[in-house]
Amino acid sequence: MTYDVQRVREDFPILRQTVHGRPLVYLDNAATAQKPQSVIDTLVRYYTEENANIHRGVHLLSQRATQEYEDARAKVQRFLNAASTEEIVFVRGATEGINLVAQTYGRRHVGPGDEVVISAMEHHSNIVPWQMLCEEKGARLRVVPINDDGEILLDEYEKLLGPKTKFVSLVHVSNALGTINPVGEMIEMAHRRGVPVLVDGAQSVPHLGVDVRALDCDFFVFSGHKLYGPTGIGVLYGKRALLKAMPPWQGGGDMISSVTFEKTTYNTLPYKFEAGTPNIAGGIGLGAAIDYVNGLGVDAIAAHEHELLEYGTRELSKVPGLRLIGTARHKAGVLSFVLEGVHPHDIGTILDEEGVAIRTGHHCVQPVMQRFGIPATARASLGCYNTREEIDALTRALDRVAEVFG
């Protein structure tokens, strides 16, 4: 069946508006994606018909809310092809998922003189938690270098894996470069040395099919708001045996089986890691977003975005003075660039006046900017509802930038 992007666009009410008198061209999907009407309706329905706390009430509303929330967990399990819902922990987002692993598994298994390996293209959320852990434990953070195209140097990665390596944490798709990393191969290389691996999938699940069992990753995190779902909800996947052996991260309600002043017995998986009242509406809304993505088909979305990426790469390459940052052979729909003589923030401001929304700055990957010797980039990032015409609008808006700064 042909991918009908115009039909897809009808599902997203926010795209119908104008900005500064021009039709909105939304190209900031790597920061957050827009929400289809089905997700919005799900949130409204929950708050108007089912709002109640979960897992604790015997009344009908609580039972309904609990069922919807746990149904959403099952949708995530199937979406990632996890072995069990016990392996799906709801968190606030990918950042919280990484911190949870660093502060539980990391604290227990990383000690003085040990090493944690990350890559040079990591988001700050996959750098800072490991820096904090290494500082606390007297361990060392090792960084896999990248080449000028923004690709990981696999031979250098393999050299970093040694007897002191206790953990590897890698981004699946770079938010600033679009690079799709060979995480399956990298996981296998780490596992040959008995080293567990976390994969940051915040930028991969909206654009690629992810099978955590096929990857054989030990942990996987993603954020709902980049998958056309609500903000404030995300997922930590972990292999059951690892999660079971890890201590809780936060204490409070719902993560316990029994409490006395002498001793607390912790709840079963995954609830051991879900202290307090969760983002119930967010979890249910994430389930609706997964339904929506499954309805379009992840492979169909990926093919549509890849065609747009190729078109956008060709068109932007024609812009005088423009240099693309991130030219890996395997890329997702991210077009980061600099324009000679113009600061990215100025590019973003002028594009906004033309109705084109992009992201400018360091994108929470300051080490990537340092690697390429630039302070920041302008970044257009693609989603399921973007079109060739919007790429054309982007290039026309860049012509306006040239006029202003020419």
TAJOSUL-V26064 format. One record per run of one state. SS is the DSSP state (alpha for helix, beta for strand, coil for the rest). FROM is the first residue (numbers start at 1). TO is the last residue. Records with the same first field share a line. If there is no record, write none. Layout:
# TAJOSUL-V26064
SS->FROM-TO + FROM-TO
This chain:
# TAJOSUL-V26064
coil->1-4 + 10-12 + 17-17 + 20-21 + 24-24 + 27-27 + 29-36 + 51-59 + 81-84 + 92-93 + 110-114 + 120-123 + 127-127 + 138-139 + 145-145 + 147-151 + 153-153 + 161-164 + 172-172 + 174-178 + 181-182 + 192-195 + 201-211 + 216-218 + 228-233 + 239-239 + 246-255 + 260-263 + 267-270 + 274-279 + 297-297 + 318-321 + 325-330 + 332-333 + 340-341 + 343-343 + 354-355 + 358-358 + 362-365 + 373-376 + 382-387 + 406-406
alpha->5-9 + 13-16 + 37-50 + 60-80 + 85-87 + 94-109 + 124-126 + 128-137 + 154-160 + 183-191 + 212-215 + 224-227 + 240-245 + 271-273 + 280-296 + 298-317 + 344-353 + 366-372 + 388-405
beta->18-19 + 22-23 + 25-26 + 28-28 + 88-91 + 115-119 + 140-144 + 146-146 + 152-152 + 165-171 + 173-173 + 179-180 + 196-200 + 219-223 + 234-238 + 256-259 + 264-266 + 322-324 + 331-331 + 334-339 + 342-342 + 356-357 + 359-361 + 377-381
